[in-house]
Amino acid sequence: MAGPEQRTSVTLSPAKRPIRLMHHDAGERPFIVIWEVTRACQLVCTHCRADAIRSRNPFELSTEQGCKLLDDLASFGTPRPLVVLTGGDPFERPDLPELVAHGASLGLSMALSPSVTPRLTREVLVELHDAGAKAVSLSLDGASAATHDAFRGVTGVFDDTMDAARMVREVGYRLQINTTVTRDTVHELPGILKTVLELGTTLWSVFFLVPTGRGKLLNALTADEEEEVLHWLHDVSELVAIKTTEAPHYRRIALQRAGVVDLDSAFPVGPLRAALREATACLLTGDEPRRRMPRPPIDVNSGRGFAFVDHVGLVYPSGFLPVSVGSVHERPFPEIYREAQLLQELRSPDLFGGRCGHCEFRTVCGGSRSHAYAVTGDPLAEDPSCGYQPVAGLIPATVQDRAVSPSP
């Protein structure tokens, strides 16, 4: 568990921006919406949240219904939510260019999260880019073909992913790499980082395994191990922009570390972080990567600035939190997002149980609601993947003085 030495509180100037806040009320409009346009996929990934299937579901949202959903998302007005079309494999849908073009025409920022299969071709990428898609995320879950191919369930997909990533950049997209970390793959993170840098990645999104779907069969990190990995990620965030998925306590760590000169004294390095550091230094020796100001993580969580729509139109707080709050067949998405009881509760951190409910960082972290639900069956319960012990009555100066700035 995190000890007292990790409860550092400092006052910062707003220019430091350890985290970002949304400009708008998260209860009124989401920052990002993920739409699972299909559950069909030709891969058999061991961690798959969706438990994907080979063929498309005949009850998927139709083209017309999908365009209506995009109309609803655009109706929030400025700033409109970011929209990510995912799956399964979104490239299984022949009407994908039409959906992208419609969303882009409404002023929505459209992104794609395809699987690396024979459907991912330069021709299709060009067509979708011309339709208005601006970013593509690809998954890389191992530093070698052996690890990644085993994770994805298809031989050769690692090499195909390398080719696809270069093609994505050449066509003109921003490239995001998604990595799911487990106890079995955690030591490959430095090697994956090296590849991420070589590919010219705009954003590295590290997913912390939630035991749902096929992911129940894998080994998640312990809370202490997750803390170590999050500190390492912050260490390397000067090399590439980092985003964590289902680990909102990365924001807590960013706040705790802000302004601290001797980080190793304030946050003693454990064996896992030491091993990650050593491997990173070894792999990057001689490359001299360009350093940059770390990208501050944004204050978004399940149901709070974030929502997920599945292939048949059910709305969820997150793709990893399988509790439906409504259907776009029955109510407009904005109405569901603003009025669903669970989403309102998820935006009220004082309702959270255990340590999360009285943690001094609850308004900017809130814990992984998906982990809480997966382990306890209660989405408002304490997050078991975070080992931090709150300090009763303490409000960090970084939060109190609003040294966290709205997102640009």
Buried (B, 14 or more C-beta within 10 A) or exposed (E): EBEEEBBBBBEBEEEBBBBBBBEBEBBEBBBBBBBBBBBBBBBEBBBBBBEBEEEBBEEBBEBEBBBBBBBBBBEBEEBBBBBBBBBBBBBBBEBBBBBBBBBBEBEBBBBBBBBBBEBBEEEBBBBBBBBBBBBBBBBBBBBEBEBBBBBBBBEEBBEBBBEBBBBBBEBEBBBBBBBBBBBBBBBBBBBBBBBBBEBEBBBBBBBBBBBBBBBEEBEBBBBEBBBBBBBBBBBBBBBBBBBBBBBBBBBBBBBBBBBEEEBEEBBEBEEBBEBBBEBBEEBBEEEEBEEEEBBBBBBBBBBBBBBBBBBBBBBBBBBBBBBBBBBBEEBBBBEBBBEBEBBBBBBEBEEBBBBBBBBBBBBBBBBBBBBBBBBBEEBBBBBBBBBBEBBEEEEBBBBEBEBBBEBE
